[in-house]
Each structure stands twice: as C-alpha cells, then as structure tokens.
Amino acid sequence: MEECCELIKGHYGIETKSFTLSKWLKEFSTLCRYSRMREFGKRLFSPNQIIQSVTLYHRQIFNFRYHKAKTVLILQDFKHAKFEPLREFLNYIAVECPHQYFKEGARSSEIRTKFNLNEAIIKGKSNYAVRIADFVLQAVSDNRQRHEILQKFMLANDSVTVACEVPVYFDREDLEHMKTALRFDIPIELESVLTGHIDIVQIRNGAVHLLDYKPNASKEKPIEQLTIYALALSRLTGLRLYDFKCAWFDENYYFEFFPLHVVYKTGKKRLKIDRHQMRLENK
C-alpha cells in the first residue's frame, strides 16, 4: 500500500495514506471484478504480456488494446468456449492488421443509409458499464480523453471487457455473402472496403457484446454503425450474428439491441437455428 501511495504521489502529485487506499479498494471492489481473476491471469502471462497494446495510424490515431489473460480465462467457461475464434482474431489483428484498408476505405461511421428497424427492439437499462463510466469520468477534465481513459479502466479492471478500439473491415464479397447466402437485409452498396474501430468488446452471458461510448447517449442512436461492426466481426471470426449484442452508453444510460433483428426480417423469412450455423429459409 505504501509503495502504491508513493506511485500516486509521483504521478499525480496527490498525497494519499495507505489506509485511505485500502478503504477505496474495498468501497469500489464491485467495479473492479478482475481482481478475482488476476492471480490466475498472472500464471498465464508475465505482467508486461497480459495487455497487448498497438498504436494504429488509421487516418487518426487509435490505440488497440487486448487483454490476453482475461480472454483466456473467460473462454474457459463452457458457455463461452465457442468464442475461441474471437481470441484468434484478436491475436491476428494485433500483428497482421491490413492497415491499407483503413487508409483508403470508407468508414462505417460515415454511412448514411438507414436500416429497416421495424423488427429491432432497443432496451434501456442500467448496468456495470454505466456505473463504471459514472465513476471514472468524474476524474476526466479533458473531454477528448474520455474514451481512452474509460476504455483503459474497463479493460484493466472489469471481468468482461477483452479489447478496445478493435479494427474491423467489411468488403463487397462479405456483403454479397451475407445478402445471398444468409439473406440478410443490408441496404448498402460498397465500392471499397468499409472499416471501423469498435470502442469496447466484451464476452459475457454467452454472447459477444460490442459497446460504443456516446456522451449524451439518450440523444444518440448509432444502430447502423454498431450493426455494421457486428456484421464485420461476425464475418471476420466466423461467429454467428445470433451470438452478438450491441449497445451504446454513457454515465447515465445504456441501450442495447440484437443486430440480427436489424438485418433479419420475420415477415420475409423464417429463422431456423442448428448447432453449427444459422439458416434462413423462405416461408
């Protein structure tokens, strides 16, 4: 504790007592659930290997971060073992990212085409992401740093966030496959590769969650952007879109939806699910 107090003083210039630090650890332990996993993670990787960080120069600077130990531990749960392809993709993208796509391609955040949202159900709730944002952002005075500081805290301290600023891409071949083979209703046409960076990727409750931090979340609706992220990551990993959830949040609100509901229309198709793949058939 004393050593940590010295580090805080040296980095922030704030005097802290060891008993105060101990009190904080107890008070905010519910927001820092990775503490239960840390000892196991340290047996898998050395401290400097646990979180892999790569700076990506994609028109602007993105700091891709990937918690290798947490991902391995989460995948040991039976209901999450099927997400091994996501871990393989995160390992790959950290060293083999096709940077040319992100310098030349269109950005998913710039797509203005509107999806048919008649079948989409958006649920508002309060959860740990909201509580963590409310806690962390109190200490952020520069609004330009909100995303990165929140991402770093969640990656290091919660028990479900496995990566931040994850680069994804989606080309015409991917789009054609999803429109024809899977018969998804995707109202976009591509002349070049579509790219994006997912704010936060989590694995929890048997699903892959894609989160986007949005200040004033109650006034935002990034449904198209998040749906494209889910389509791209589904195609890159081979995971079913059925296994993805998307959400956006701030320190007050959290809104989530299933991207499958955005591109799959029950009035046109019937959904049949088997163990290996999702099949869409005409009525």
N, C-alpha and C positions, 0 to 999 in steps of 0.2 A: 504493500500500500504506500509506504513511504517513497519507494522508487517511482511509482506512478505519479505521486504528488509532485515530485521533482520534474518529471517529464511535462506535466501540465504547466508548471510554472515556467519552464524553459521555453515551451512552445507558445503559450498564450499569455504569459505574464500574470497569471492568476494564482494567488496564494490559496492552497487547499490543504486541509488537515486529513489525515488518514481515516479518522472516524467519520468525517463528512463523506468521504469517498465510499466508505463501507455502507453508509446509510443510503447513498444514491444507488448503489448496486442492488440493494435489497428492494428499494422503492420501485425501480424500473426493470426488475428482473423479468416481468411478464412480457416486456417488449424486446427482450434480448434472449430469445429461446435457444439460440445456437449454443449458449453456454452449456446446455445438456449434452451437446454433440461434440464439443471442442476437443475433449481428451481423445475421443475416438478418431477425430479428424487428424490430430497430430501424430497418430500412429500410422496413418496412411501417407502423409506428405510432410516434408520439412516445412517450417513456418513460412519460408520465402516461396514455397511452391503451392501453398494452399489456395491463394487467389492469384490467378494469372491475369495480367493487365497488358493490353496492347493499344497503343495510340494509332488511330486510323485517320488519315488525311483524306477525307472524302468531301471535297468542296469546302466543308468546315471540319473542325477537329472533333472527333468522337473518341471517348475512352471506353473501349470494350473491356469489360471485366467479367471473369468467370470463376466461380467458387468451386474448385475441383473436388475438395474434400466433402463439402456439403452435398454435392450432386451424387457422389458415390454412395454416401450414407443414405440419402433419400431413396435411391434406386434399390437398396436392399430390402425395402418394404415390398411385399408381394404385389400390392396393387399398383406400384409404380415401376416395377421391373420392365414393363413393356415400353417404357420411355428411354431405354438404353440408346436407341438411335439419336435422341436429342443430345445425349452426352457425347456421342461420336461426332455429331455435327459441331458442337461447341469446341471440341478438341481440334477438329479440322479447320474451322473458320479462324481460329486463333493464329494459325501458321500458314494457311493457304487461302486467305481471303482474296477473291478476284477483284482487286482494287479498281481495275479499269471500268467495271460495270458502274461503280459508284461515282466515277468522274464524268462518265458520258451518258448514263441512263437517266430516265425520268424518275422523280421522287414520288413515292406513294402519297406523301402529304400534299402534293400539288394536284392530285387527281380530283377533278370537279364532278365527275359522273356520279349520279345518285343511284344507289341500290334500291331495290324494292324492299321496304321494311315492313310490309304488311304482316309478315309472319314472325317478325322479331319481337321478343319480349325483353324489355330493359328493366332490370331490378335494381332498385336503390337500397343500399344497406350501409351499416357502419361496421367496420371490421378492423383488423390489426393494421392494415395499410393506412387507414385514416388516423388511427391512434399514433402510429409512428410518425406520420407526416406532421401531426399537430405538435408532437414532442420535439422533433428535430428542427423544424423550420422556425421555431422560436429563436434559435441561435444564429439564424442566417440573416445578415443585414443587407447583403448584396443579392438582389433578386436573380441576377444572372447565374448565381451559384446554386440556386435551389435544387435543380435537377440532380447535379452531380453529388452534392452533399447528401441528399436523401437516398440516392442510389447506393452510395458507398456505405451508408449506415445500414440500410436494409440487407445488403449483400453480406456484410460482416457480422450482423447481429441477429437477424431473424432466422427462423429454421426452415424457410421455404424458398427464398429468393436465391436462384442459382446463377443468374447472369444479368448484365446490364448493357445497354447500348449494343444489342446484338444485331449485326448486319445481316439483312436478308435480301434476296433478289428473286425476280419472277419474270420469265421471258415468254415469248409468243408460244413456244412449244408447251410450256407449262399451262398457259391459259387454254390452249386448244385441247389439251388432255382433260382438263377439269370441265370444260364445256361439253365435250363429246363423250368421253368415257364415263365421267361421273355425272354428266348432265346438270351441272350447276348453272344457275342463272347469274352470270357475271357480266354486267352491262358495260364492259370496257373493251377497247381495242388497243393493241400495243404495236408501236413502230420500233421501239427499242426496249431494252431491259428496264423493268420497273424495280426500284430499290427503296430501301428504308432501313431504319435502325429502331429496334424495339427497346423502349425505355427499360422495362423490367420483365424478366421471365421467371416464373415460379412453378414449382411442382408441388401440388398439394391436393388432397382429397380425390385422388385418382384422375386428375386432369392436369394439363399444362395451361397455366394462366399467363396471358400477355397483358401487362399493365402499362398504362400511359399516365404519367403525372400531368395534370392540367390545372393550373391556377384558375379559380372560378369554375370548377368542374360542373356546377349546376347549370351554367350557361353554355357549356360545350357539348358537342355530340360527334366525337371523332369515330363514328361507327364504320364508315367506309375505310378510313385509314387502318384501323385495327383489324378489320376483316381481311384486307389485303395482306397485312402482316401474317395473319393466321393461315391464309391460303399459301403464302410463300413458304412459311416454316413447315407446313404440312407437306408440301411438295419436296422441300429440301431434305426432310427427315424420313419421309415415307409414312409418317404417322397419320392416322385418320383425322379428318377435320372434326369428327364427332368427339374427339378427346381434347379439344381446345375450348377454353373460355377466354373472353376478352373483357377488359374493364378499364375505366378511367376514373381518376380520383384526385382529391386534394385533402386538406386537413379537416374538411367538414363532411364531404360526400364521397360515396363510392357507388358507381353504376356499372353493372355487368350484364353481358348477354352472350348467347351462343352464336358464333359466326356461322355455324351450319344453318341456323334459322334465316340468315340473311341471304344465302345463296340457294337454299333448297326450298322449293315451293310445294306445299302439300296439295294444292289444287291441281298440280300438273303431274306429280309423281308420287309414288308410294315408297316409303323408306323401309328397307329390309337390311338388318344388320346380322352378320355372322362373325365368327371369331377372328377372321383374318382381314376382312375388308368390308367397306360399306358399298352396297349395291343399290342403285336407284332403278326402278322399273316403272314402265308406263302402267296405268290402270288398265 
